[in-house]
Amino acid sequence: LHRHTGEAIDFLNSESGARVTKASLSNIFEYTSPEIFAQTVHQLLQRPQLRFVYWNLLNNQGEDLLQLPSYQAEKSAQLSVREDCFYFDALHIFETPMP
């Protein structure tokens, strides 16, 4: 276990963060601009063998990214229903293939 301080997005895009293969980003994107959100998702999707999950709460970030091949629509829909509660609008899962 390693502890890192600073911005989560900066860490994930760093050399050390490149070793991460699974990330639960919770509602981190509620607090970023649409531009930072899109940039971060596209950067993460360039990495091999990565699965990341995030939830939309009040802010529906990334609706346009849900058409990408790495978006796991069926898994996302199933878990959105199963994990539904009053403050989660939707759960989104993206996966990149192994090299």
TAFENUR-V278877 format. One record per backbone hydrogen bond with DSSP energy under -0.5 kcal/mol. NH is the residue of the N-H (numbers start at 1). CO is the residue of the C=O. E is the energy in kcal/mol with one decimal. If there is no record, write none. Layout:
# TAFENUR-V278877
nh = (NH | NH)
co = (CO | CO)
e = (E | E)
This chain:
# TAFENUR-V278877
nh = (11 | 12 | 13 | 14 | 17 | 18 | 19 | 20 | 23 | 25 | 25 | 28 | 30 | 31 | 32 | 37 | 38 | 39 | 40 | 41 | 42 | 43 | 44 | 45 | 46 | 47 | 49 | 51 | 52 | 53 | 54 | 55 | 56 | 57 | 60 | 61 | 63 | 65 | 66 | 66 | 67 | 68 | 71 | 72 | 73 | 76 | 77 | 78 | 79 | 80 | 81 | 82 | 83 | 84 | 88 | 89 | 89 | 90 | 92 | 94 | 95 | 96)
co = (7 | 8 | 9 | 11 | 11 | 14 | 16 | 17 | 51 | 23 | 53 | 25 | 27 | 28 | 29 | 33 | 34 | 35 | 36 | 37 | 38 | 39 | 40 | 41 | 43 | 44 | 97 | 21 | 94 | 23 | 92 | 26 | 90 | 55 | 58 | 59 | 60 | 62 | 62 | 63 | 64 | 65 | 68 | 93 | 71 | 72 | 73 | 74 | 75 | 76 | 77 | 78 | 79 | 81 | 85 | 56 | 87 | 56 | 54 | 52 | 70 | 50)
e = (-2.1 | -2.7 | -1.6 | -1.9 | -0.7 | -1.1 | -1.4 | -1.7 | -2.2 | -0.8 | -3.2 | -3.1 | -2.1 | -1.5 | -0.9 | -2.6 | -2.5 | -2.4 | -2.7 | -2.6 | -2.4 | -2.1 | -2.7 | -2.3 | -1.1 | -1.5 | -2.5 | -2.3 | -2.3 | -2.3 | -2.0 | -3.1 | -3.2 | -0.5 | -0.6 | -1.9 | -0.7 | -1.4 | -0.7 | -0.9 | -0.7 | -1.8 | -1.7 | -3.1 | -1.2 | -2.6 | -2.6 | -2.5 | -2.5 | -2.3 | -1.8 | -2.4 | -2.9 | -0.9 | -1.1 | -3.4 | -0.6 | -1.3 | -3.0 | -2.5 | -2.4 | -2.5)
